[in-house]
């Protein structure tokens, strides 16, 4: 099984809201797959569908070769899940909650749980209600990992944690993937994701803007800063494969985030009579995320002189 998660055309409609709009997704075994998006983008809805807690309006998906709409219990036995605000029984002690959870799994769960809480330096006799947020997150992670799941799903797991706890948490995810297990990490903490992820999917308003490996995104997407003597100039890139992700104008300067910028296209820009200077920089994941979720790009359905989808980089108004 090359894909631990596969989704095709997933759609989730709520009254007055389309949470997911025809999402396609493939997550490879042994990878750390980061699902990025603003709050309300549809990340948690997608996770709920994958784990069988929500049935999609349309489309289909498989997790570990199983259908969540029919095999939800079987999937949950093979998947570990950590939410941003784990629901734990506050009246239980750290040791007790592991004993309670072990009844749902095979022999050996409790021993592995105890090993984890010892490694995380959690007091076994302390009640959950008296733990800090970071300690509660460690308990949730220990519970999720004690049955050695094939897939670990993390939904904003480091939200509100101090930097040291976050670092330890993420390092454990890298170690996890190194053993051949798979991690699906949902987050809007861009810097953290950039440190650990193999593959990136950016979800915006229920749709994926980009899905690719982090390395390929770094290699193919750049920031282009163009200084102009005439901000109204139209800049054409004839037969260029360039994909424009963001186009912002400030005075006589245009800042573009583009994918697949060919050297010939840059040469054409520099030779344009209205162009004074062109600077090219590697785009960070933060640049790419902002471009996909907040960038201003001309409407591709508008075929006037301001946008020609076949050969135009764009034009200033």
N, C-alpha and C positions, 0 to 999 in steps of 0.2 A: 504494500500500500504506500504509494509515493506521497499522497496527499492525506494529511490527518484531518483536514477540514476542506470540504468542497461545498460551494453554494452557487446556485444559478437562479437569477431572476428573483431574488428574495424581495418581497414587498410586504410592508406592514403599514396598514392604514388604521388610524384612530379617528374618532369623530373630530373633524376640523383640523386634522394633522396627518401628513404622510411621513411617518418616521423613517421608512426605508423605501426606496424607489428603484426596484429592479437591480439589486446588488449581486455581483458575481465575485467569487472569492475562492482562492486555493491557497492553503497553507501547507508547506512541505514538512515532512518529518525531520526532527532534529534541529529545527530553526527557532529563533526568537522573532516572532512576527508582531510588529507594533501597529496597533490600530489607533490612529491619531484623529482628533476632531475636537471642536469646541463643545462646551456643554450643550446638550440638546441636539447634537449632530446625528444621533442614532446608534451610538456605540453600545450602550447598555441594552437597547432593544435587540440588536444583533446578537449579543451574548445570550440574552434570555431565549432567543429562538434556537441558538446552537445547543443550549443545555436542556431544551424541552419545556421550559417554563412558559413559553409563549408560542402559539401556533401562527405562522405567517399567513397573511391574507392571500398571497400567491407566491409561486416559486418553490424551490426545493433545496435541501442541503443534507449532507451526511457528515457525521463526526465519528472518526475511527471506524468508518465503513457502516455506521448505523444511522437510521433515520430518527431524528429527535422527536418527531410527531408520533412514532410508534414505539421507540426503544429508549425513552427518556431515562428510565431507571437503570438500564444497562449502561448507558453513557455516563451517568453520574457516578457509577461505581468505578469507572475507569478514568474519570476526569477529576482534577483538583480545582477548586474555585475559591478565590479570595476577592471579596468585594471591598469597596472603598470604606464602607462602614459595616464591618462584619456583625452579623446578628448572633450574639453569644448569650448564653444563659448567665446573667449577672450574678445570680445567687450561688453558682457553682464555683468551686476552686479550680485552679489551673490543672491540677492533676485529675480532678473529677471529670472535667469536660472531655478529656482524652479517653478516660475509661468509658464514658457514656457513648462517644462516637465509635469506639472500637467494636461495639455490638453490631454495627452495620457492615463491618468488613471482616476479612479473613484473619486468621491467627497471625500475630506478629505486628499488627497495627499499633497496639499500645506500647510495645517495646520501642518501636521507631519514633513514636510520639514523644516518649520520655527522653529519648536521645536528643531530639530536636530542642525541647524546652531546656534541657541541660546546656546545650550548645548556645542557646539564646540567653542563658542566665536568667531564666524566668523562675520565680519562686513558686514551687509546686503547691504550697499550702495557702497561697493568697487567693482571695476571691476575685473573680473577673471584674466586679464593679470597682475594685480598688486599683486596677491597673491603669497605667497611662495609655494614651492612644497608640504609641509605638509598641508597647508591650502587648496590647490587644491585637495589633497587626501581626506580631510574632506568633501569638497563639493561633490566629487564623491560618497563618502559613504552615505552622507545625501540623495542624489538623488536616490541611489540604494535601500535605506531602507524605503523611505517615503511611498511606497505602501505595506509595510509589506510583503515582498516576502517569499514564502515557502522555497525557495532555494537561498542562496547567494553565488555567485562565485567570488573569489578573485584571480586575476592573478598577482603575485608579488606585492601585494598592499603596502608593506612597504619599497620597494626599494628606498634608498636615504633619508629616513626620519630620523629625529633625534630620539634618544632613548626614550624620553618621549612621543613623538607622536606615536611611534611604540607600546609602552606599552599600551597606551590608546586604540589604534586601536584593538589590540589583545584581551584586556579585554572585549571590546564590542562584540567580536565574541563569547567568552565564554558565556556571558549573553544571546546572541542570541540563542545559542544551548540549553541553559537551558529552554527556552520557548517552545521547541519542534521543532524549525526551524532547517534547515540543512545548513552547511557551507562547501563548497569545496574550500580549500585553496591551491593554487599552489605557490610554493616557492622554493628557494634554500638556504634560511636562516634557517639552521638546528636548531640552539639554540631556535629561536622563535617558530618553529613548535613543538619542544619537550615540550614546556611549555603548549601548548593548545590543541594539537591534540588527538583525540580518536583513529583514524585509520590512517595507513600510507601506501602509495604506492610509491615505488621507480621506476621511469621510466628512462631507459637508452637505448639510441639508438633505440627508438621506441618500446621497450618491457618492461614489468614489471619484475623487478628482485625479488621484494618481495611485497606482499599485505597482511597486517595483522594488528591487533590492536597493538598499541604502547606498551601496557602492556605485551602482549604475546611476542613481540620482545625482550623486556627487560628480560623476564623470561627465554627465550629459547636460546638467542644468547650470547656468551661470547668470551672473548679474552683469548687465551692460548699462553703463552710464554714458549718455550722449549729451554733449554740450553743443547748443545750436545758436547760430546768429539770428535765426528766424524760427520762433517756436511754432509757427503755423505750418512749417514745411511738412510735406508728405514724404515718408521714407518707405521705399519699395525694395523688397528683396526678391528679385525675379528667380523663380524655380528654386527657392530655398526650402529645405525641410524644417525650418525653424517653427517651433510651437511656442506661441506667446502665452505665458501664464499670468503676467502682470505688466501693466503699462501705466506709469504714473508720471505726471508732468508737474514740475515746480519751476516756475519762471522759464528760463531758457535751458533748463536741464530736464532730460527724460531718463527715468530709471526703469529698466526693463528686467524682468526675470524670464529667461527664455530657455527652451530645451532644444538641443540639437543644432546649436549655432555653428554653421559651417564657416571655416576660415575665409572662404570666398565672400560670404555674406558680410563679414566684418570688413573686408577690404572695400566692398561696395559702399558700406556706410561711411568709412573714412574718406572716400572720394566724393561723397555727396557735397555739393556746393554750400549747403546750409549747415554742414557739420564742422564744428571747430575741433572737437576732440572726442575720442571714444576710449573708455576704460572698461576692461573686462576683469571680473573677479569671480572666484568660485562662490557659488551660492551655499549658504549654510542650510541645514534642515529647517531652522527657524524662518529663513527667507522663503523657502519653498512652501512651508506651511501657511505663512501669511499671504503669499501670492495666490495660493489655491483657495483660501477662505475669505480673503478681503481685498485681493488685487482688483484693480480696475482695468478691464480688458474690453475693447470695442465689441459690440454685439456681432457675432459671426453670421447672424441671419440677415443683417443689414448690408445689402450689396451696393451701397453708394460709394463715393470716393473715399470715405473714411475707413473702409475695411474691405479688402479683397482676400478671401480665405485662401486663394491659390498663390498669391505672391506678395501680400502686404504684411509688413511688420506692424503697421498701424499709422495713425496720423493724429496729431494734436488737433483739438477743436479750434 
